[in-house]
Amino acid sequence: MAKLSTVTFAGESGTEYSFNIHPWGTSFKKDYRAVYFITERTQNQDGEYFHTLIYVGHTGDLSTRFDNHHKQVCFNKYNKNCVCVYEEKDEDTRLKIEQDLINNYDPSCNGN
C-alpha cells in the first residue's frame, strides 16, 4: 500500500477526517474496512497538491472494491488517479461518515 501523503476532508457536520492518499491501482490488504474518496490529484504552479473530489464510498473490503466498480466509467470521465482512505472498522460509522462527506461535497459521481 504505497502512501503518497495525507489529506483532511470535512463533513457537513464540521467533523474532520484524515485520509491516507494512495495512487490509483494500489493493492490493499484483505478485509481493509474504510471510507474512501476517489480523486484527481494535481499539482499547481506553486508545487502544492489539490484534489478534485470525484466519488465517496465505503467498503468492508478495500482489496476487492474497485474490481468492476459500478462507477468506473464516471471515475474515468473525471480522470481519477488517487484513492484517499479513512480506515473505519464499524459499518454504521462508515455509513455515517460517507453521508456526512457526501452532504458537504456532493461529489460528481455520487449523483450520477
Backbone as XML, in Angstrom:
<?xml version="1.0"?>
<chain id="A" units="angstrom">
  <residue number="1" name="MET">
    <atom name="N" x="0.845" y="-1.183" z="0.000"/>
    <atom name="CA" x="0.000" y="0.000" z="0.000"/>
    <atom name="C" x="0.891" y="1.248" z="0.000"/>
  </residue>
  <residue number="2" name="ALA">
    <atom name="N" x="1.248" y="1.716" z="-1.156"/>
    <atom name="CA" x="2.090" y="2.909" z="-1.280"/>
    <atom name="C" x="1.290" y="4.150" z="-0.895"/>
  </residue>
  <residue number="3" name="LYS">
    <atom name="N" x="1.725" y="4.821" z="0.128"/>
    <atom name="CA" x="1.050" y="6.026" z="0.605"/>
    <atom name="C" x="1.818" y="7.248" z="0.108"/>
  </residue>
  <residue number="4" name="LEU">
    <atom name="N" x="1.087" y="8.186" z="-0.530"/>
    <atom name="CA" x="1.707" y="9.403" z="-1.036"/>
    <atom name="C" x="1.786" y="10.489" z="0.029"/>
  </residue>
  <residue number="5" name="SER">
    <atom name="N" x="0.709" y="10.616" z="0.808"/>
    <atom name="CA" x="0.606" y="11.687" z="1.797"/>
    <atom name="C" x="-0.704" y="11.504" z="2.553"/>
  </residue>
  <residue number="6" name="THR">
    <atom name="N" x="-1.132" y="12.550" z="3.231"/>
    <atom name="CA" x="-2.446" y="12.566" z="3.874"/>
    <atom name="C" x="-3.173" y="13.840" z="3.455"/>
  </residue>
  <residue number="7" name="VAL">
    <atom name="N" x="-4.485" y="13.806" z="3.570"/>
    <atom name="CA" x="-5.316" y="14.965" z="3.277"/>
    <atom name="C" x="-6.505" y="14.926" z="4.233"/>
  </residue>
  <residue number="8" name="THR">
    <atom name="N" x="-6.970" y="16.096" z="4.628"/>
    <atom name="CA" x="-8.113" y="16.180" z="5.531"/>
    <atom name="C" x="-9.335" y="16.663" z="4.774"/>
  </residue>
  <residue number="9" name="PHE">
    <atom name="N" x="-10.424" y="15.930" z="4.909"/>
    <atom name="CA" x="-11.714" y="16.325" z="4.353"/>
    <atom name="C" x="-12.681" y="16.497" z="5.515"/>
  </residue>
  <residue number="10" name="ALA">
    <atom name="N" x="-13.534" y="17.501" z="5.433"/>
    <atom name="CA" x="-14.513" y="17.771" z="6.491"/>
    <atom name="C" x="-15.910" y="17.404" z="6.019"/>
  </residue>
  <residue number="11" name="GLY">
    <atom name="N" x="-16.679" y="16.859" z="6.930"/>
    <atom name="CA" x="-18.067" y="16.550" z="6.625"/>
    <atom name="C" x="-18.945" y="17.777" z="6.814"/>
  </residue>
  <residue number="12" name="GLU">
    <atom name="N" x="-20.194" y="17.651" z="6.413"/>
    <atom name="CA" x="-21.167" y="18.733" z="6.613"/>
    <atom name="C" x="-21.277" y="19.080" z="8.098"/>
  </residue>
  <residue number="13" name="SER">
    <atom name="N" x="-21.055" y="18.093" z="8.959"/>
    <atom name="CA" x="-21.140" y="18.277" z="10.406"/>
    <atom name="C" x="-20.002" y="19.137" z="10.962"/>
  </residue>
  <residue number="14" name="GLY">
    <atom name="N" x="-18.948" y="19.324" z="10.143"/>
    <atom name="CA" x="-17.758" y="20.035" z="10.610"/>
    <atom name="C" x="-16.677" y="19.088" z="11.111"/>
  </residue>
  <residue number="15" name="THR">
    <atom name="N" x="-17.010" y="17.810" z="11.246"/>
    <atom name="CA" x="-16.025" y="16.819" z="11.659"/>
    <atom name="C" x="-14.982" y="16.659" z="10.561"/>
  </residue>
  <residue number="16" name="GLU">
    <atom name="N" x="-13.709" y="16.643" z="10.965"/>
    <atom name="CA" x="-12.628" y="16.462" z="10.009"/>
    <atom name="C" x="-12.115" y="15.033" z="10.057"/>
  </residue>
  <residue number="17" name="TYR">
    <atom name="N" x="-11.809" y="14.505" z="8.866"/>
    <atom name="CA" x="-11.337" y="13.142" z="8.727"/>
    <atom name="C" x="-10.008" y="13.175" z="7.965"/>
  </residue>
  <residue number="18" name="SER">
    <atom name="N" x="-8.987" y="12.518" z="8.510"/>
    <atom name="CA" x="-7.672" y="12.475" z="7.878"/>
    <atom name="C" x="-7.560" y="11.206" z="7.031"/>
  </residue>
  <residue number="19" name="PHE">
    <atom name="N" x="-7.401" y="11.389" z="5.732"/>
    <atom name="CA" x="-7.326" y="10.294" z="4.772"/>
    <atom name="C" x="-5.890" y="10.074" z="4.318"/>
  </residue>
  <residue number="20" name="ASN">
    <atom name="N" x="-5.499" y="8.817" z="4.170"/>
    <atom name="CA" x="-4.224" y="8.468" z="3.551"/>
    <atom name="C" x="-4.427" y="8.463" z="2.040"/>
  </residue>
  <residue number="21" name="ILE">
    <atom name="N" x="-3.508" y="9.087" z="1.318"/>
    <atom name="CA" x="-3.605" y="9.190" z="-0.134"/>
    <atom name="C" x="-2.766" y="8.088" z="-0.772"/>
  </residue>
  <residue number="22" name="HIS">
    <atom name="N" x="-3.404" y="7.322" z="-1.674"/>
    <atom name="CA" x="-2.727" y="6.254" z="-2.397"/>
    <atom name="C" x="-2.951" y="6.455" z="-3.896"/>
  </residue>
  <residue number="23" name="PRO">
    <atom name="N" x="-1.968" y="6.105" z="-4.713"/>
    <atom name="CA" x="-2.184" y="6.186" z="-6.158"/>
    <atom name="C" x="-3.229" y="5.167" z="-6.603"/>
  </residue>
  <residue number="24" name="TRP">
    <atom name="N" x="-3.967" y="5.524" z="-7.664"/>
    <atom name="CA" x="-4.947" y="4.598" z="-8.241"/>
    <atom name="C" x="-4.218" y="3.309" z="-8.625"/>
  </residue>
  <residue number="25" name="GLY">
    <atom name="N" x="-4.816" y="2.179" z="-8.344"/>
    <atom name="CA" x="-4.210" y="0.899" z="-8.668"/>
    <atom name="C" x="-3.486" y="0.260" z="-7.497"/>
  </residue>
  <residue number="26" name="THR">
    <atom name="N" x="-3.445" y="0.949" z="-6.368"/>
    <atom name="CA" x="-2.815" y="0.393" z="-5.172"/>
    <atom name="C" x="-3.542" y="-0.880" z="-4.748"/>
  </residue>
  <residue number="27" name="SER">
    <atom name="N" x="-2.797" y="-1.880" z="-4.338"/>
    <atom name="CA" x="-3.379" y="-3.107" z="-3.789"/>
    <atom name="C" x="-3.504" y="-2.941" z="-2.282"/>
  </residue>
  <residue number="28" name="PHE">
    <atom name="N" x="-4.697" y="-3.208" z="-1.771"/>
    <atom name="CA" x="-4.957" y="-3.083" z="-0.341"/>
    <atom name="C" x="-5.095" y="-4.463" z="0.284"/>
  </residue>
  <residue number="29" name="LYS">
    <atom name="N" x="-4.795" y="-4.536" z="1.582"/>
    <atom name="CA" x="-4.897" y="-5.816" z="2.286"/>
    <atom name="C" x="-6.357" y="-6.268" z="2.360"/>
  </residue>
  <residue number="30" name="LYS">
    <atom name="N" x="-6.547" y="-7.565" z="2.446"/>
    <atom name="CA" x="-7.880" y="-8.153" z="2.525"/>
    <atom name="C" x="-8.601" y="-7.676" z="3.792"/>
  </residue>
  <residue number="31" name="ASP">
    <atom name="N" x="-9.896" y="-7.451" z="3.645"/>
    <atom name="CA" x="-10.771" y="-7.031" z="4.741"/>
    <atom name="C" x="-10.408" y="-5.660" z="5.311"/>
  </residue>
  <residue number="32" name="TYR">
    <atom name="N" x="-9.785" y="-4.819" z="4.502"/>
    <atom name="CA" x="-9.466" y="-3.449" z="4.933"/>
    <atom name="C" x="-10.746" y="-2.631" z="4.822"/>
  </residue>
  <residue number="33" name="ARG">
    <atom name="N" x="-11.329" y="-2.315" z="5.960"/>
    <atom name="CA" x="-12.627" y="-1.625" z="6.033"/>
    <atom name="C" x="-12.386" y="-0.122" z="6.097"/>
  </residue>
  <residue number="34" name="ALA">
    <atom name="N" x="-13.063" y="0.602" z="5.199"/>
    <atom name="CA" x="-12.740" y="2.026" z="5.112"/>
    <atom name="C" x="-13.812" y="2.822" z="4.392"/>
  </residue>
  <residue number="35" name="VAL">
    <atom name="N" x="-13.734" y="4.133" z="4.617"/>
    <atom name="CA" x="-14.413" y="5.120" z="3.786"/>
    <atom name="C" x="-13.347" y="5.578" z="2.803"/>
  </residue>
  <residue number="36" name="TYR">
    <atom name="N" x="-13.729" y="5.808" z="1.559"/>
    <atom name="CA" x="-12.731" y="6.204" z="0.566"/>
    <atom name="C" x="-13.254" y="7.323" z="-0.336"/>
  </residue>
  <residue number="37" name="PHE">
    <atom name="N" x="-12.350" y="8.141" z="-0.791"/>
    <atom name="CA" x="-12.613" y="9.164" z="-1.793"/>
    <atom name="C" x="-11.826" y="8.799" z="-3.036"/>
  </residue>
  <residue number="38" name="ILE">
    <atom name="N" x="-12.459" y="8.840" z="-4.180"/>
    <atom name="CA" x="-11.764" y="8.754" z="-5.462"/>
    <atom name="C" x="-11.529" y="10.206" z="-5.879"/>
  </residue>
  <residue number="39" name="THR">
    <atom name="N" x="-10.285" y="10.533" z="-6.210"/>
    <atom name="CA" x="-9.955" y="11.917" z="-6.548"/>
    <atom name="C" x="-9.032" y="11.987" z="-7.759"/>
  </residue>
  <residue number="40" name="GLU">
    <atom name="N" x="-8.973" y="13.194" z="-8.308"/>
    <atom name="CA" x="-7.918" y="13.531" z="-9.249"/>
    <atom name="C" x="-6.989" y="14.472" z="-8.492"/>
  </residue>
  <residue number="41" name="ARG">
    <atom name="N" x="-5.780" y="14.030" z="-8.272"/>
    <atom name="CA" x="-4.778" y="14.818" z="-7.546"/>
    <atom name="C" x="-3.883" y="15.500" z="-8.571"/>
  </residue>
  <residue number="42" name="THR">
    <atom name="N" x="-3.809" y="16.824" z="-8.475"/>
    <atom name="CA" x="-2.973" y="17.586" z="-9.391"/>
    <atom name="C" x="-2.120" y="18.574" z="-8.608"/>
  </residue>
  <residue number="43" name="GLN">
    <atom name="N" x="-1.066" y="19.025" z="-9.250"/>
    <atom name="CA" x="-0.126" y="19.945" z="-8.623"/>
    <atom name="C" x="-0.243" y="21.304" z="-9.309"/>
  </residue>
  <residue number="44" name="ASN">
    <atom name="N" x="-0.325" y="22.363" z="-8.495"/>
    <atom name="CA" x="-0.407" y="23.701" z="-9.068"/>
    <atom name="C" x="0.992" y="24.256" z="-9.333"/>
  </residue>
  <residue number="45" name="GLN">
    <atom name="N" x="1.063" y="25.472" z="-9.850"/>
    <atom name="CA" x="2.344" y="26.083" z="-10.205"/>
    <atom name="C" x="3.253" y="26.315" z="-9.006"/>
  </residue>
  <residue number="46" name="ASP">
    <atom name="N" x="2.672" y="26.415" z="-7.809"/>
    <atom name="CA" x="3.455" y="26.606" z="-6.591"/>
    <atom name="C" x="3.968" y="25.286" z="-6.003"/>
  </residue>
  <residue number="47" name="GLY">
    <atom name="N" x="3.632" y="24.180" z="-6.658"/>
    <atom name="CA" x="4.085" y="22.882" z="-6.185"/>
    <atom name="C" x="3.165" y="22.238" z="-5.175"/>
  </residue>
  <residue number="48" name="GLU">
    <atom name="N" x="2.047" y="22.880" z="-4.867"/>
    <atom name="CA" x="1.086" y="22.332" z="-3.909"/>
    <atom name="C" x="0.105" y="21.414" z="-4.633"/>
  </residue>
  <residue number="49" name="TYR">
    <atom name="N" x="-0.297" y="20.376" z="-3.932"/>
    <atom name="CA" x="-1.261" y="19.433" z="-4.492"/>
    <atom name="C" x="-2.670" y="19.762" z="-4.034"/>
  </residue>
  <residue number="50" name="PHE">
    <atom name="N" x="-3.628" y="19.504" z="-4.915"/>
    <atom name="CA" x="-5.031" y="19.621" z="-4.534"/>
    <atom name="C" x="-5.806" y="18.483" z="-5.180"/>
  </residue>
  <residue number="51" name="HIS">
    <atom name="N" x="-6.986" y="18.229" z="-4.642"/>
    <atom name="CA" x="-7.803" y="17.106" z="-5.088"/>
    <atom name="C" x="-9.130" y="17.585" z="-5.642"/>
  </residue>
  <residue number="52" name="THR">
    <atom name="N" x="-9.487" y="17.067" z="-6.800"/>
    <atom name="CA" x="-10.837" y="17.203" z="-7.321"/>
    <atom name="C" x="-11.576" y="15.966" z="-6.838"/>
  </residue>
  <residue number="53" name="LEU">
    <atom name="N" x="-12.629" y="16.179" z="-6.079"/>
    <atom name="CA" x="-13.351" y="15.075" z="-5.440"/>
    <atom name="C" x="-14.350" y="14.470" z="-6.419"/>
  </residue>
  <residue number="54" name="ILE">
    <atom name="N" x="-14.177" y="13.201" z="-6.702"/>
    <atom name="CA" x="-14.967" y="12.524" z="-7.723"/>
    <atom name="C" x="-16.068" y="11.656" z="-7.116"/>
  </residue>
  <residue number="55" name="TYR">
    <atom name="N" x="-15.745" y="10.898" z="-6.067"/>
    <atom name="CA" x="-16.698" y="9.941" z="-5.502"/>
    <atom name="C" x="-16.288" y="9.601" z="-4.084"/>
  </residue>
  <residue number="56" name="VAL">
    <atom name="N" x="-17.266" y="9.449" z="-3.213"/>
    <atom name="CA" x="-17.005" y="8.951" z="-1.866"/>
    <atom name="C" x="-17.867" y="7.706" z="-1.654"/>
  </residue>
  <residue number="57" name="GLY">
    <atom name="N" x="-17.261" y="6.699" z="-1.028"/>
    <atom name="CA" x="-17.967" y="5.466" z="-0.747"/>
    <atom name="C" x="-17.392" y="4.801" z="0.488"/>
  </residue>
  <residue number="58" name="HIS">
    <atom name="N" x="-17.877" y="3.613" z="0.782"/>
    <atom name="CA" x="-17.345" y="2.846" z="1.918"/>
    <atom name="C" x="-17.383" y="1.374" z="1.544"/>
  </residue>
  <residue number="59" name="THR">
    <atom name="N" x="-16.557" y="0.605" z="2.221"/>
    <atom name="CA" x="-16.495" y="-0.823" z="1.926"/>
    <atom name="C" x="-15.991" y="-1.611" z="3.131"/>
  </residue>
  <residue number="60" name="GLY">
    <atom name="N" x="-16.361" y="-2.865" z="3.165"/>
    <atom name="CA" x="-15.845" y="-3.791" z="4.165"/>
    <atom name="C" x="-14.602" y="-4.516" z="3.678"/>
  </residue>
  <residue number="61" name="ASP">
    <atom name="N" x="-14.238" y="-4.315" z="2.390"/>
    <atom name="CA" x="-13.048" y="-4.966" z="1.851"/>
    <atom name="C" x="-12.487" y="-4.144" z="0.688"/>
  </residue>
  <residue number="62" name="LEU">
    <atom name="N" x="-11.577" y="-3.252" z="1.008"/>
    <atom name="CA" x="-10.979" y="-2.368" z="0.005"/>
    <atom name="C" x="-10.155" y="-3.150" z="-1.021"/>
  </residue>
  <residue number="63" name="SER">
    <atom name="N" x="-9.732" y="-4.367" z="-0.664"/>
    <atom name="CA" x="-8.892" y="-5.145" z="-1.582"/>
    <atom name="C" x="-9.637" y="-5.546" z="-2.852"/>
  </residue>
  <residue number="64" name="THR">
    <atom name="N" x="-10.966" y="-5.615" z="-2.795"/>
    <atom name="CA" x="-11.749" y="-6.009" z="-3.973"/>
    <atom name="C" x="-12.738" y="-4.938" z="-4.423"/>
  </residue>
  <residue number="65" name="ARG">
    <atom name="N" x="-12.798" y="-3.830" z="-3.748"/>
    <atom name="CA" x="-13.835" y="-2.842" z="-4.014"/>
    <atom name="C" x="-13.786" y="-2.269" z="-5.421"/>
  </residue>
  <residue number="66" name="PHE">
    <atom name="N" x="-12.617" y="-2.139" z="-6.005"/>
    <atom name="CA" x="-12.517" y="-1.469" z="-7.302"/>
    <atom name="C" x="-12.494" y="-2.431" z="-8.483"/>
  </residue>
  <residue number="67" name="ASP">
    <atom name="N" x="-12.640" y="-3.726" z="-8.199"/>
    <atom name="CA" x="-12.790" y="-4.698" z="-9.272"/>
    <atom name="C" x="-14.197" y="-4.527" z="-9.845"/>
  </residue>
  <residue number="68" name="ASN">
    <atom name="N" x="-14.287" y="-4.033" z="-11.057"/>
    <atom name="CA" x="-15.588" y="-3.825" z="-11.723"/>
    <atom name="C" x="-16.522" y="-2.908" z="-10.927"/>
  </residue>
  <residue number="69" name="HIS">
    <atom name="N" x="-16.004" y="-1.810" z="-10.410"/>
    <atom name="CA" x="-16.815" y="-0.857" z="-9.642"/>
    <atom name="C" x="-17.928" y="-0.297" z="-10.529"/>
  </residue>
  <residue number="70" name="HIS">
    <atom name="N" x="-19.118" y="-0.165" z="-9.993"/>
    <atom name="CA" x="-20.271" y="0.298" z="-10.770"/>
    <atom name="C" x="-20.146" y="1.747" z="-11.247"/>
  </residue>
  <residue number="71" name="LYS">
    <atom name="N" x="-19.201" y="2.511" z="-10.718"/>
    <atom name="CA" x="-18.994" y="3.904" z="-11.135"/>
    <atom name="C" x="-17.689" y="4.084" z="-11.925"/>
  </residue>
  <residue number="72" name="GLN">
    <atom name="N" x="-17.089" y="2.999" z="-12.393"/>
    <atom name="CA" x="-15.797" y="3.061" z="-13.073"/>
    <atom name="C" x="-15.802" y="4.014" z="-14.269"/>
  </residue>
  <residue number="73" name="VAL">
    <atom name="N" x="-16.848" y="3.998" z="-15.074"/>
    <atom name="CA" x="-16.927" y="4.880" z="-16.242"/>
    <atom name="C" x="-16.890" y="6.345" z="-15.788"/>
  </residue>
  <residue number="74" name="CYS">
    <atom name="N" x="-17.593" y="6.647" z="-14.743"/>
    <atom name="CA" x="-17.594" y="8.007" z="-14.198"/>
    <atom name="C" x="-16.213" y="8.371" z="-13.647"/>
  </residue>
  <residue number="75" name="PHE">
    <atom name="N" x="-15.564" y="7.447" z="-12.948"/>
    <atom name="CA" x="-14.209" y="7.698" z="-12.434"/>
    <atom name="C" x="-13.272" y="8.067" z="-13.588"/>
  </residue>
  <residue number="76" name="ASN">
    <atom name="N" x="-13.373" y="7.313" z="-14.686"/>
    <atom name="CA" x="-12.518" y="7.568" z="-15.844"/>
    <atom name="C" x="-12.819" y="8.929" z="-16.475"/>
  </residue>
  <residue number="77" name="LYS">
    <atom name="N" x="-14.083" y="9.274" z="-16.531"/>
    <atom name="CA" x="-14.505" y="10.560" z="-17.108"/>
    <atom name="C" x="-13.847" y="11.736" z="-16.376"/>
  </residue>
  <residue number="78" name="TYR">
    <atom name="N" x="-13.687" y="11.595" z="-15.066"/>
    <atom name="CA" x="-13.127" y="12.678" z="-14.252"/>
    <atom name="C" x="-11.639" y="12.468" z="-13.926"/>
  </residue>
  <residue number="79" name="ASN">
    <atom name="N" x="-10.985" y="11.583" z="-14.659"/>
    <atom name="CA" x="-9.526" y="11.404" z="-14.563"/>
    <atom name="C" x="-9.028" y="10.991" z="-13.173"/>
  </residue>
  <residue number="80" name="LYS">
    <atom name="N" x="-9.666" y="10.004" z="-12.597"/>
    <atom name="CA" x="-9.233" y="9.521" z="-11.278"/>
    <atom name="C" x="-7.764" y="9.116" z="-11.311"/>
  </residue>
  <residue number="81" name="ASN">
    <atom name="N" x="-7.048" y="9.445" z="-10.224"/>
    <atom name="CA" x="-5.675" y="8.963" z="-10.111"/>
    <atom name="C" x="-5.279" y="8.657" z="-8.666"/>
  </residue>
  <residue number="82" name="CYS">
    <atom name="N" x="-6.214" y="8.860" z="-7.727"/>
    <atom name="CA" x="-5.924" y="8.572" z="-6.316"/>
    <atom name="C" x="-7.122" y="7.950" z="-5.614"/>
  </residue>
  <residue number="83" name="VAL">
    <atom name="N" x="-6.799" y="7.165" z="-4.592"/>
    <atom name="CA" x="-7.783" y="6.657" z="-3.648"/>
    <atom name="C" x="-7.345" y="7.172" z="-2.283"/>
  </residue>
  <residue number="84" name="CYS">
    <atom name="N" x="-8.195" y="7.980" z="-1.666"/>
    <atom name="CA" x="-7.916" y="8.513" z="-0.332"/>
    <atom name="C" x="-8.720" y="7.667" z="0.653"/>
  </residue>
  <residue number="85" name="VAL">
    <atom name="N" x="-8.053" y="7.162" z="1.686"/>
    <atom name="CA" x="-8.637" y="6.127" z="2.539"/>
    <atom name="C" x="-8.665" y="6.553" z="4.005"/>
  </residue>
  <residue number="86" name="TYR">
    <atom name="N" x="-9.843" y="6.366" z="4.620"/>
    <atom name="CA" x="-10.021" y="6.597" z="6.055"/>
    <atom name="C" x="-10.464" y="5.269" z="6.650"/>
  </residue>
  <residue number="87" name="GLU">
    <atom name="N" x="-9.585" y="4.622" z="7.385"/>
    <atom name="CA" x="-9.912" y="3.307" z="7.942"/>
    <atom name="C" x="-10.961" y="3.429" z="9.043"/>
  </residue>
  <residue number="88" name="GLU">
    <atom name="N" x="-11.994" y="2.610" z="8.937"/>
    <atom name="CA" x="-13.054" y="2.562" z="9.944"/>
    <atom name="C" x="-13.657" y="1.165" z="9.904"/>
  </residue>
  <residue number="89" name="LYS">
    <atom name="N" x="-13.544" y="0.440" z="11.011"/>
    <atom name="CA" x="-13.983" y="-0.948" z="11.054"/>
    <atom name="C" x="-15.498" y="-1.094" z="11.209"/>
  </residue>
  <residue number="90" name="ASP">
    <atom name="N" x="-16.154" y="-0.141" z="11.865"/>
    <atom name="CA" x="-17.583" y="-0.252" z="12.151"/>
    <atom name="C" x="-18.419" y="0.214" z="10.949"/>
  </residue>
  <residue number="91" name="GLU">
    <atom name="N" x="-19.275" y="-0.667" z="10.441"/>
    <atom name="CA" x="-20.060" y="-0.351" z="9.248"/>
    <atom name="C" x="-21.007" y="0.827" z="9.460"/>
  </residue>
  <residue number="92" name="ASP">
    <atom name="N" x="-21.690" y="0.886" z="10.590"/>
    <atom name="CA" x="-22.609" y="2.005" z="10.845"/>
    <atom name="C" x="-21.868" y="3.337" z="10.853"/>
  </residue>
  <residue number="93" name="THR">
    <atom name="N" x="-20.688" y="3.340" z="11.430"/>
    <atom name="CA" x="-19.881" y="4.568" z="11.463"/>
    <atom name="C" x="-19.425" y="4.927" z="10.052"/>
  </residue>
  <residue number="94" name="ARG">
    <atom name="N" x="-19.034" y="3.938" z="9.261"/>
    <atom name="CA" x="-18.644" y="4.199" z="7.868"/>
    <atom name="C" x="-19.786" y="4.845" z="7.095"/>
  </residue>
  <residue number="95" name="LEU">
    <atom name="N" x="-20.978" y="4.312" z="7.269"/>
    <atom name="CA" x="-22.151" y="4.867" z="6.573"/>
    <atom name="C" x="-22.395" y="6.326" z="6.968"/>
  </residue>
  <residue number="96" name="LYS">
    <atom name="N" x="-22.262" y="6.621" z="8.239"/>
    <atom name="CA" x="-22.474" y="7.996" z="8.720"/>
    <atom name="C" x="-21.409" y="8.946" z="8.174"/>
  </residue>
  <residue number="97" name="ILE">
    <atom name="N" x="-20.161" y="8.499" z="8.161"/>
    <atom name="CA" x="-19.075" y="9.331" z="7.634"/>
    <atom name="C" x="-19.273" y="9.561" z="6.141"/>
  </residue>
  <residue number="98" name="GLU">
    <atom name="N" x="-19.601" y="8.498" z="5.417"/>
    <atom name="CA" x="-19.838" y="8.613" z="3.977"/>
    <atom name="C" x="-20.912" y="9.666" z="3.699"/>
  </residue>
  <residue number="99" name="GLN">
    <atom name="N" x="-22.027" y="9.580" z="4.407"/>
    <atom name="CA" x="-23.121" y="10.527" z="4.178"/>
    <atom name="C" x="-22.727" y="11.942" z="4.586"/>
  </residue>
  <residue number="100" name="ASP">
    <atom name="N" x="-21.990" y="12.090" z="5.670"/>
    <atom name="CA" x="-21.503" y="13.392" z="6.126"/>
    <atom name="C" x="-20.659" y="14.058" z="5.035"/>
  </residue>
  <residue number="101" name="LEU">
    <atom name="N" x="-19.783" y="13.268" z="4.399"/>
    <atom name="CA" x="-18.922" y="13.796" z="3.338"/>
    <atom name="C" x="-19.705" y="14.084" z="2.052"/>
  </residue>
  <residue number="102" name="ILE">
    <atom name="N" x="-20.635" y="13.202" z="1.687"/>
    <atom name="CA" x="-21.472" y="13.447" z="0.513"/>
    <atom name="C" x="-22.260" y="14.733" z="0.698"/>
  </residue>
  <residue number="103" name="ASN">
    <atom name="N" x="-22.827" y="14.915" z="1.884"/>
    <atom name="CA" x="-23.622" y="16.109" z="2.145"/>
    <atom name="C" x="-22.791" y="17.386" z="2.023"/>
  </residue>
  <residue number="104" name="ASN">
    <atom name="N" x="-21.515" y="17.317" z="2.362"/>
    <atom name="CA" x="-20.666" y="18.502" z="2.297"/>
    <atom name="C" x="-20.125" y="18.773" z="0.894"/>
  </residue>
  <residue number="105" name="TYR">
    <atom name="N" x="-19.725" y="17.720" z="0.175"/>
    <atom name="CA" x="-19.030" y="17.910" z="-1.093"/>
    <atom name="C" x="-19.859" y="17.604" z="-2.346"/>
  </residue>
  <residue number="106" name="ASP">
    <atom name="N" x="-20.873" y="16.779" z="-2.241"/>
    <atom name="CA" x="-21.690" y="16.373" z="-3.396"/>
    <atom name="C" x="-20.802" y="15.993" z="-4.584"/>
  </residue>
  <residue number="107" name="PRO">
    <atom name="N" x="-19.944" y="14.971" z="-4.427"/>
    <atom name="CA" x="-19.021" y="14.597" z="-5.498"/>
    <atom name="C" x="-19.735" y="14.231" z="-6.802"/>
  </residue>
  <residue number="108" name="SER">
    <atom name="N" x="-19.096" y="14.533" z="-7.902"/>
    <atom name="CA" x="-19.691" y="14.363" z="-9.245"/>
    <atom name="C" x="-20.271" y="12.979" z="-9.486"/>
  </residue>
  <residue number="109" name="CYS">
    <atom name="N" x="-19.556" y="11.938" z="-9.133"/>
    <atom name="CA" x="-20.011" y="10.571" z="-9.441"/>
    <atom name="C" x="-20.988" y="10.008" z="-8.414"/>
  </residue>
  <residue number="110" name="ASN">
    <atom name="N" x="-21.182" y="10.656" z="-7.283"/>
    <atom name="CA" x="-22.176" y="10.171" z="-6.328"/>
    <atom name="C" x="-23.592" y="10.470" z="-6.826"/>
  </residue>
  <residue number="111" name="GLY">
    <atom name="N" x="-23.743" y="11.504" z="-7.600"/>
    <atom name="CA" x="-25.071" y="11.870" z="-8.096"/>
    <atom name="C" x="-25.428" y="11.254" z="-9.428"/>
  </residue>
  <residue number="112" name="ASN">
    <atom name="N" x="-24.441" y="10.656" z="-10.097"/>
    <atom name="CA" x="-24.690" y="10.100" z="-11.440"/>
    <atom name="C" x="-25.081" y="8.651" z="-11.382"/>
  </residue>
</chain>
